[in-house]
Amino acid sequence: MSATSDPSPAPRKGLMEGVNKPVFFWAVGITAVFVLAGIVAPGASAAFFSTLQGWIVADFGWFYLLSVAIFLLFMLLLGFTGHGKVKLGPNHSEPDYSYGAWFSMLFAAGMGIGLVFFGVAEPIKHFTAPPVGDPATVEAARMAMQISYFHWGLHAWAVYAVIGLSLAYFSYRHGLPLTMRSALYPIIGERIHGPIGHAVDIFATIGTLFGVATSLGLGVLQVNAGFNHVMGWPIAFWVQLPLIAVITAMATISVATGLDKGIKFLSNLNMVMASALMLFIFAVGPTTFLLRAFVQNLGAYLDQFILRTFYMYAYAPSELPGAWLGDWTLFYWGWWVAWSPFVGMFIARISRGRTIREFVLGVLMVPAGFSFAWMTVFGDAAIFLHLYQGNTAVSEAVAQDVTLALFVFLEQYPLGTYVSWFAMALIVFFFVTGADSSALVIDTITSGGREDGPVWRRVFWAILGGVIAAVLLSTGGLDALQTASIASALPFMAVMLVMCWGLWRGLQREGLRQDALAQSLRPRQGLSWQRQLHGILAHPRRPEAERFLRDTARPVLESVAAELRQRGLEAEVTVREDRLQLTAMPGSPEEFQYGVRLRRYETPSYAYMEREKDHEHFFRAEVFLETGGQDYDVMGFTREELMQDVLQQYDRHFQYLHAVRAG
């Protein structure tokens, strides 16, 4: 598979310059219809939300559970098979961020607000009102933590991983735009640039807007509850609206600074603050009990993993479990899917250079592990208060208003008021991180994968997310937020299943390519043993390497290009600093690239005579193809030997194309 992307454009300043207009205007138009309906007829909108959620839960609940199960199984399959060795980028690429920065950014963007909002409320809610069984018992406590782990574990991150891996693979490995449509290239080819691709990106934009609005709405509800608990402010929409405005304004400042400054800084800050809050409760709470509970919860999660994945309460004797499934599991699955274009693209942007196995392990295991720790510390500590100390304050708060749960919980420990202020600051920072990151991602989607849009357009998307959150809160509060997530996820979930198919086909072709390349001998095996030994021990300096490029490599590549042109094929040789590249049939599925580039290495310690002469570095003339560096050196080849290597790689390329067509 081969594709080319448009050349980098000149800097643009106009609001609409460079935008993909069908995607932009359709997404804005559909969103505007929803916003106006909420403003003009809030009562009718609230009734519509209620009816819509009931219909989706009754008729499509099975589709949500089955789809998320497929996403998780698919990611595990890719991560633990031979496909896991494939890099998200050229073979020689290296990660842009350290593990610490990578984990912080993907976690903060993924579910920071949700964990703070539900960390106390969800386990207590399941404990006091379980879907089946008696409430407020030891068995109810076990089930509450088992369900909480299930909702915040591997399934959630598998949804994000599907999008992130698809985008990173097709963009960084094959040069396609960083948008959702690119994942369909192995299925529909160049038609991704037409109406089908536009529709996919429109669904992704709308789903992201509503997913972001859900998270922002939850954050505002909880901040409002915090001010109510600490300062006595009323819980009302007229308080929540200015909170949305202020925090969205903060997000616009952050989004203007870009990914490597504002967003990276806030993500790291979020991680530090969240860890500090969790460690505080762990230290002042029932520490030993929490450690024992964590181990037991993890075992119960693994034991019930398959059952929970497919559990629909189909044989339950009442309507309660079905309604519970819609309020919790289906809401989460819809929320994750609606949030996935944003989080997936964000993860893709920070994951260039990692292998698929590294990506899958990092994205699934590490954030899920932190979520398990968070749920144990906050959820089990809250259950401990009720079950073993007879303190029902948190349970009563959850029954009254789930947004109060965290602050009532913190009040049960030393420095409760100060820690509540700290928690509100954490929520605000999570809010800002989600808003600015989503604005950056939505602008990329609606710009056809370009990442150099004007700041004011990103500001527009940040403000629009705040407007949607405000409308949802005014037309139904938490219920409206839940319904918006579930409903907006339905069409995009079908798109994600097709994306899995596209990614699988792309990786199958990747395997065919590697098999074709492995059928030929290594380049140096045709040389005499003396020449091979010289190639191993030689440490040429830069002038010698540049002379090889000029006198040997360039004439060879230009000769091949001239011969191809005589045979009616388009071919060109590109000369850049420290590299040459031959491209045949550019822009077509048969495109072939062969390049030679100079790479500098530190002279090894055994070459002591050269080091004594102050030659600290030597150079290799390494071959690179479309998939990246091939890790072999052609320095010292004669013109004829280099010509044979070019033709051998060209032959391998056509072996790969024949294998793809045969398949």
Secondary structure, DSSP 8 states (H G I E B T S, - for coil): -------------STTTT--HHHHHHHHHHHHHHHHHHHH-HHHHHHHHHHHHHHHHHHHHHHHHHHHHHHHHHHHHHHTSGGGG-BSS-TT---SS-HHHHHHHHHHHHHHHHHHHHHHHHHHHHHHS-SSS-SSSHHHHHHHHHHHHHHHSHHHHHHHHHHHHHHHIIIIIT---SSGGGGGHHHHGGGGGSHHHHHHHHHHHHHHHHHHHHHHHHHHHHHHHHHHHHH----SHHHHHHHHHHHHHHHHHHHTT-IIIIIHHHHHHHHHHHHHHHHHHHHHS-HHHHHHHHHHHHHHHHHTHHHHHT---TT-SSSHHHHHHHHTHHHHHHHHHHHHHHHHHHHHHT-TT-BHHHHHHHHHHHHHHHHHHHHIIIIIHHHHHHHHH---HHHHHHHH-GGGHHHHHHTTSTTHHHHHHHHHHHHHHHHHHHHHHHHHHHHHHHTTT-S---HHHHHHHHHHHHHHHHHHHHTTHHHHHHHHHHHHHHHHHHHHHHHHHHHHHHHHHHHHHHHHHTTS--GGGGS-HHHHHHHHH----HHHHHHHIIIIIHHHHHHHHHHHHHTT--EEEEEETTEEEEEESTTSTT-EEEEEEEEEEE--TT-HHHHHTT--EEEEEEEEETTEEEEEE-TT--HHHHHHHHHHHHHHHHHHHHHHHH-
